[in-house]
Amino acid sequence: MKPISITVLLVLLSGVGALGSDQSDRGKLIGSWELEGAPLDSLSSHWTFSEQGESFRVIQEEGTSKVANVECHTDGASCDVKISGKKAMVSLWFNGPKLVELETKGSEVVKRRFEILSQGAGDLMEMELIPIVPSEKTEILRYKRVQRSASDSHSQ
């Protein structure tokens, strides 16, 4: 083989390895997550992620109230949904191992990036909350993996 052919082959093979790694990282997101270190007097915050065929389902709960139950493809196309009972649009896509959610509700636009942290053996997730409109300070929240029964997540 010529040196250029070997170089091209190595680059292609390294890309396939990276894609496999991203797929593995994405699978680590599947499950239920609870806000870490929330004050005892506040409502608990939960996120649940699952794959539904070619779609991805994201459930957001605050206390015992289901805020959102979104099911979309992860190709960035917009899905019409209801969030807190109001019409909204959500887009989901992966940027490497991070799940990105863009939510438009009325004139408000929020971007969230979910990532499994390497420390914590896959049991810690970070959510970057980026208010776009109105523009506000970005927050980073940390969640821990939890085991939830079917009765905990009201009719997923």
C-alpha positions as CSV (number, residue, x, y, z in Angstrom):
1,M,0.0,0.0,0.0
2,K,1.1,3.5,-0.6
3,P,1.8,5.8,2.4
4,I,-1.1,8.0,1.5
5,S,-3.5,5.1,1.3
6,I,-2.4,3.9,4.7
7,T,-2.9,7.3,6.2
8,V,-6.4,7.6,4.7
9,L,-7.3,4.1,6.0
10,L,-6.0,5.0,9.5
11,V,-8.0,8.3,9.6
12,L,-11.2,6.4,8.5
13,L,-10.7,3.7,11.1
14,S,-10.1,6.2,13.9
15,G,-13.4,8.0,12.9
16,V,-15.3,4.7,13.1
17,G,-13.9,4.1,16.6
18,A,-15.0,7.6,17.6
19,L,-18.5,7.0,16.3
20,G,-18.7,3.8,18.2
21,S,-17.6,5.6,21.4
22,D,-20.3,8.3,20.8
23,Q,-22.9,5.6,20.4
24,S,-21.7,4.0,23.7
25,D,-21.8,7.3,25.5
26,R,-25.3,8.0,24.2
27,G,-26.5,4.8,25.6
28,K,-25.3,5.8,29.1
29,L,-27.8,8.6,29.1
30,I,-30.7,6.1,29.1
31,G,-32.4,5.9,32.5
32,S,-33.6,8.3,35.2
33,W,-31.8,11.2,36.8
34,E,-32.4,13.2,39.9
35,L,-31.0,16.6,40.7
36,E,-28.0,16.2,43.1
37,G,-27.9,18.3,46.2
38,A,-31.4,19.8,45.9
39,P,-32.6,21.5,49.2
40,L,-34.9,19.2,51.2
41,D,-37.7,21.8,51.0
42,S,-37.6,22.1,47.2
43,L,-39.4,20.0,44.6
44,S,-37.3,17.2,43.3
45,S,-36.3,17.5,39.6
46,H,-36.1,14.3,37.5
47,W,-35.2,13.6,33.9
48,T,-35.8,10.3,32.2
49,F,-34.4,9.3,28.8
50,S,-35.3,6.3,26.7
51,E,-35.1,5.2,23.1
52,Q,-38.4,4.5,21.3
53,G,-37.5,2.9,18.0
54,E,-35.8,5.6,16.0
55,S,-37.0,8.3,18.4
56,F,-35.7,9.5,21.7
57,R,-38.1,10.1,24.6
58,V,-37.3,12.8,27.2
59,I,-39.5,13.1,30.3
60,Q,-39.1,16.0,32.7
61,E,-40.7,16.0,36.1
62,E,-40.8,18.5,39.0
63,G,-42.0,16.9,42.2
64,T,-45.0,14.8,41.2
65,S,-45.9,16.9,38.2
66,K,-44.9,15.9,34.7
67,V,-43.6,19.0,33.0
68,A,-42.8,17.5,29.6
69,N,-43.0,14.2,27.8
70,V,-41.2,14.7,24.5
71,E,-40.6,12.1,21.8
72,C,-38.6,13.2,18.7
73,H,-36.1,12.0,16.3
74,T,-32.5,13.1,17.1
75,D,-32.0,14.6,13.7
76,G,-32.7,18.2,14.8
77,A,-36.1,18.4,13.2
78,S,-38.7,20.3,15.3
79,C,-41.5,18.4,17.2
80,D,-44.7,20.0,18.4
81,V,-45.2,19.2,22.1
82,K,-46.8,20.5,25.2
83,I,-44.6,21.7,28.1
84,S,-46.4,22.5,31.3
85,G,-49.6,22.3,29.3
86,K,-48.5,25.0,26.8
87,K,-47.7,24.5,23.1
88,A,-44.0,24.3,22.4
89,M,-41.5,23.1,19.8
90,V,-38.5,20.9,20.7
91,S,-35.6,19.7,18.6
92,L,-33.2,17.0,19.7
93,W,-29.8,16.1,18.3
94,F,-26.5,14.6,19.5
95,N,-23.3,16.7,19.4
96,G,-20.8,13.9,20.0
97,P,-21.8,12.3,23.3
98,K,-24.0,15.2,24.4
99,L,-27.7,15.3,23.8
100,V,-28.8,18.8,22.8
101,E,-32.4,19.9,23.3
102,L,-33.6,23.2,21.9
103,E,-37.0,24.3,23.4
104,T,-39.1,27.1,22.0
105,K,-42.2,28.0,24.1
106,G,-43.8,31.3,23.1
107,S,-41.1,33.9,22.9
108,E,-38.8,31.9,25.2
109,V,-35.9,29.8,23.8
110,V,-33.8,27.5,26.0
111,K,-31.0,25.2,25.0
112,R,-30.0,22.2,27.2
113,R,-27.0,20.0,26.8
114,F,-27.0,16.7,28.7
115,E,-23.7,14.9,29.2
116,I,-22.6,11.8,31.2
117,L,-19.5,12.7,33.3
118,S,-16.5,10.4,33.1
119,Q,-16.1,10.5,36.9
120,G,-18.8,8.7,38.7
121,A,-18.8,5.5,36.6
122,G,-21.6,6.8,34.4
123,D,-23.8,7.7,37.4
124,L,-23.4,11.4,37.1
125,M,-25.0,13.7,34.4
126,E,-24.4,17.3,33.8
127,M,-27.1,19.5,32.3
128,E,-26.0,22.9,30.9
129,L,-29.1,25.2,30.8
130,I,-28.6,28.0,28.3
131,P,-31.4,30.6,28.2
132,I,-31.2,32.1,24.7
133,V,-34.3,34.4,24.7
134,P,-34.4,36.2,27.0
135,S,-30.6,36.0,27.3
136,E,-29.7,35.1,30.9
137,K,-26.8,33.4,32.7
138,T,-26.0,29.8,31.8
139,E,-26.5,27.3,34.7
140,I,-24.9,23.9,35.1
141,L,-26.8,21.4,37.1
142,R,-25.6,18.0,38.2
143,Y,-27.9,14.9,38.3
144,K,-27.3,11.4,39.7
145,R,-28.7,8.2,38.3
146,V,-31.6,6.8,40.2
147,Q,-33.7,3.6,39.9
148,R,-37.3,4.5,39.6
149,S,-40.3,2.2,39.6
150,A,-43.1,2.5,37.0
151,S,-45.3,4.2,39.6
152,D,-42.6,6.8,40.3
153,S,-42.8,8.1,36.7
154,H,-46.5,8.7,36.2
155,S,-47.5,6.8,33.0
156,Q,-44.4,7.3,30.9
